[in-house]
């Protein structure tokens, strides 16, 4: 059953600037998935024109077609969510732009195909519209939180995310898949120009990079317990300012099947607590899914 999700956001810029931010690759790249460094934007901003926003590293994307454009007040488009090899149903999104308080009230109505998708889409839209609200007016809004955009309360900030994945392999093989370049190449960003530099010892460093996408991750192994536990610092590399150094802990446990499969638990602790963990959650989910499918 289709459900309508409605999200509003005040943007401290006039409607014509907000309208333009949706209709070019340059405009969308300034606010859509700005924290995912390898995101690619293809936008043909006319009625009947297609758009595609996609991150290979995170394994997510969205594509569709602009169906109605009324400058500077209305944008309508189709919406198809992409996640790994999965393609979601065709949905419809309406974006209304109205003058308000010297800026623009953005109202997004997303006709969601299934009720199960409403909450995840709510979080996603709140994230990208929050990015849009922080766009500089005329290219140079003052730093800090703009008027009309509330800072997240401390209680809403997330210090960490925890994910689990069952891998159809022994603990020994699953553990080794994280530390051997040939095995990493089978599941961590496979099929790209990824390079793997691994010094698999306590105090050793690692670097996983794709020159084509400009995406990478580096860190240092803090603890290695054979077949049981892997602890490493983690810094995300992407175009833009350097990311802070987080801490990632991966544990490995036998399942109740005679050791034929392994429960992998990953905890990513943020150096700076996050108001929105959608992007790292999507990224790690894609990597862990690939480990289960293409790993040891």
N, C-alpha and C positions, 0 to 999 in steps of 0.2 A: 504494500500500500504506500503510495506516494505521500510524503509529509513535507510541509513547507517549513524551512528553517529561515528565520529572519534575524539578521545581525545589523546593528547600526554602529556607526563610528563618526565622530566629528573630526574633520581634517582642517587644520589652520591654513588653508590655501583656497583660492577661488575655484568655482566649479570647472572653469575651462582648463585649469592646470591639472586638477584631479582627473578630469575626463581624459586628457592627453596621456596621463601616466599609465593608462590601461592599454593603449593602442599602438605602442611601438616597443620593440625589443629593449631599446635603451631605457625607456620609461619604466617598464616592468622590472628590469634588472636592478633598479635602484631600491625596490621595496618588497618584492614578492618573497623569494627564498634567499635573502641576502646572506644568511648564515651558512648556506650550503654552497661552497665555493665553486663547484663544478656545474652549477645549474646553467642550462642552455635555454635561450629564449628565441623562438621564431614566431613573429606576430605580424599578420597581414591585416591591419586595422581598417577594414572596410566591410560592408555588408556582404556576406558570402565568403569573406576571407577567413583563413584558418589560423589557429594559434597552437603552439606546443611549448610547454614549459616542462623540462625534464632534467633530473639528476641521475646520471648513471651510477655514481658512487652510492647514493642513498637508495637507488632502485625504485624511485617514485617519479611520477609525472602526471600531467593533465593535458588533454588536448580537446579541441572543439572548434566551433565555427561561430563567428559573429552573425547573428540573425537580425538584429535591429540596432541602429545607431541614431540617436538624436542629440547632436551636440548642443550644449554641454550637459544635458540633463539625464540621458538614459542610454544604457548599454544592455543588450540582451545577447546571450550566447548559449550554445550547447556545451556540455561538460561531460567528459569521459575520464575517469580516474584510472591511472596506470600504476601498477605495483608489481615489480618483477615481471613475470610472464603473464600476469593476470590483467585483464581489461574489464573495467566496470561497465555498468549500464549507461546508456545515454541519458543525461539529466539536463535540466534547464536552470539557468541563473539569470536573474534580473538585477541590475545595479542602477539605483536611482540616486541622482545627485541634486541636492537642494541647497540654496543659500541659507546659512544659519550662523549667527553670531560672528559675522565677518569672515567666515570660512565656508565649509561645505559639510552638510550632513549626508553621509553615504549610507544608503540602505540596501543591503544585499538580501535578496530572497532566493534561496536555493531550494528547488523542488527535488528533494531527496527520494530516490527510488524505493529505499527500504528504511524502516524505522531504526534498524541497527546502525545505520551510518550517520544518524543525526548528531550524536555527541562528538564523534571524531571530526566531523565537518565543522561543528561549532568551534572546537578548539583551533582547527586550522584557519578558519576565517577570522577568528579573533586575533590570531597571531599575525596574519598578513595585513589585516586592516590596521592593526597597531603599528606595523612597519610603515604603512602608507601615511598614518597620522604623524609620523616623525620625519616625513620628507621635508626638506628645507623649502620654504616658500621663496620663489624666484632664485633657487639654488643656494640659499644661505639662511636658513632659520637659525636662531641662536641655539647653542648647545644646551643640553638638559631636556627636561620633560616639557613639551609645549603646553600652552594653556588648553584646558579641556581634556587632557590625557592624564589619567590618574596613575601615580606610581603604584606598582603591586605591593600589597602589604607583605611584611616579612613572613607572616604565617603561610602565605601563598607560594613562597619560593621553595623550589625543590632542591635539596642537597645532593640527591643521587637518583639514579634509575636502576632497577633490577629486572633482568630478563632471563628466561630459561629456554633451553632447547634440548630435545632428545636427539642424539646422534647415533645412527645405527653402526657403531664401531666400538671396539674396546677402549678402556680408559687410556691405555698406553698409546694407542694409535691416535686417539683424539687429541691427547696432550701434545704428541709430536707434530700434529698437523699445524699447530700454532708456531712452531719453532724451526721448521725446516723449509727453506725457500721453495723447493720443488713441490712440497705439499701445499704450502700457502698459495702457490700459483694456480692450484686446482680449484680453489674456492674463494679466495679473497680478491675481488674485482677480476674474475677470470675473463679472458678474451680481450683485455686491454693491453696497453703498453706498460703495464705495471712492473716496477722493479722492487726487489725485496732484499734489503741488507739486514742480516740478522746475526747478532753476536749473542748466542743463547747461553748466557751465564749471568750470575748475579752481578750487577753493575755494568753488564753489557748493554749496548744500545741497539735499537732497531729503527729502520726507516722504510716505509712502504709508500711509494710515490708513483703517480701517473703523470708523465710530462704532457700528454695530450690534453688532459682535463685540468692540469694545475692543482690537482688534489693530492693530499698526502697526510701521513701521520707519522710522528716520531716519538721516541721515548726511551726510557731506561728500565731494564728488568730489576725490580726491587727484590723479588723473591721467586724462586723456582723450586717447587717440590714435585719431583718426578711423578707424573700420573695423577697428581692431586690438586695442585694449586699453582697459579701463575699470577703474579702481581707486577704491574708495570705503570710507570708514569705515562701520560698520554697528552700530546699536543697536536691539535688539528692544524694542518697546513692548507691554506687556501688564499686566493687573492684578497688583500685587505690586511688590517692590523694583525699582529701575531696573537694567537689564541693563548689563554692561560694554560698552565700545566695541571691536568686532572690526574686522577688515579683510577686505574681499572683493575679489578680483581676477577679472575676466572677460576672457578672450582669445577672439579670433575668427580662424579660419583657413579658407581655401578647402579644400574637399574636392576629390578628383581626379575632378571631373565638369564641368570647365569653369566652375567658379564658381557652379553652380546651387544649391549647398547649402553650409552653413557648419558647421564643427565649433566648438561653444562649449565652453570649458573654464572651470569655476568653482572657485576655491579660496577657502574660507572659513577664515581664520586666527583662532583664538580668543584673546581677551585673557587668559583663564584656561583652560589645558588641561582637556579634558573627559574624564571617565571613561566617559561614554556619549554617543555622537553620534547616537543613533537619531532624536531629534526634529528637529534641523536637517537631517539627511540626508533624512528624509521630506519636510520642508517644501520644501527646494530641489529635490528630485526632482519634486515636484508642480508647482512653478513652471516648471521647465525643460521638463517634458512639455507644459505648457500653452503655453509659448512655441512649441514645435515644432508644436502642433496649431492654435493660434489666433493666433499672432503674425503677422509680416510676410508 
